[in-house]
Amino acid sequence: MAQALIIAGQRDEARRWCDEALGVARAVRSAEDEADILITLGLIEHDEDPATARSLYVTARDRAADVGNLEIEARALLDLAWLEFG
């Protein structure tokens, strides 16, 4: 949902969905979901606040690596690479 809202230009609403989902992921201690949500939050910040986006991508990569989820870790690294490339 959040990614669709980002594409639609509704970043504040996307952030609201992510914040809610992040709270749930942390409450149930799902590091994979937390990492995935952090990446999406990074996408929200990508253009307007690159430093925050960078921090979110790095944290997401670390969380994904901690639980051995290579797919989410690669996604975080790819988005980080695009940020640095830009």
N, C-alpha and C positions, 0 to 999 in steps of 0.2 A: 504494500500500500504506500509506504513512504517513498519508494523509488518512483512510483507513478505520480505521486504528488510533486516530487522534485522535477520531473519532466514537464509537468503541467505548470511549473513556476510557482507552486504553493509551498515554498520552503518552510514557512512558519508552521503550517499544518503538518508537514512531513516531520519536522523537528518534534512536534507534540506527540505524534505517533511513535517516533523513536524513543523519546523520553519515557513514555509509558511502557513500551516493550522492554527497554533496558531495565527498568525497575523490576519487571516480572522475571527477566532472565537472571538478574542478580538474586532475587528472592528464592528462585528455585536452583540457584547455583549452576546454571548452564553456561559454562565458559564459551562453548561454541556459539550459542545464540548471542551472548554478550559481544563476542568478537565480530560476528556478522552485523550486529546493530551498530557497533562503533564504526565499521566501515561505511555504512549508510550515513551515519552522522557526518563522517568525513566528506562524503559526497556533497552534503548540504553546505559545508563550509569551504569546499574546494576552491571556489573562485573568489569569495569575499574575505576569507580569513585562512590563507594557506598555512600559517603556523599552527593554527588549531587543527586543521585537517591533517597535517603531518603528524601531530601528536596522536590524534585518533587512529590513524593508520598504523603507527608504530605500536601503540597499545594493543590494537586488534591483532596485529601480527604476533606479538608476544603471547597473548591469551590463546590464540589458535595453536601456536607452537607448543605451549605448555600441555595441551591436551592431544597433540599429535594430529590435528586436522590440517592436512596439507592443502586441501582445496581452499579453505578460508584463509589460510596463511598466504597462499599464492595470490588470492584476490586482494588482500591487503598490500602485498608487495607490488602488485601490478598498479593499483591505484596510487601508491606512493611513488612509483616510477613515473607515472603520467604527471603527477604533481611536480616532481623535480624536473621532468622534461619540459614542462610548460614554463 
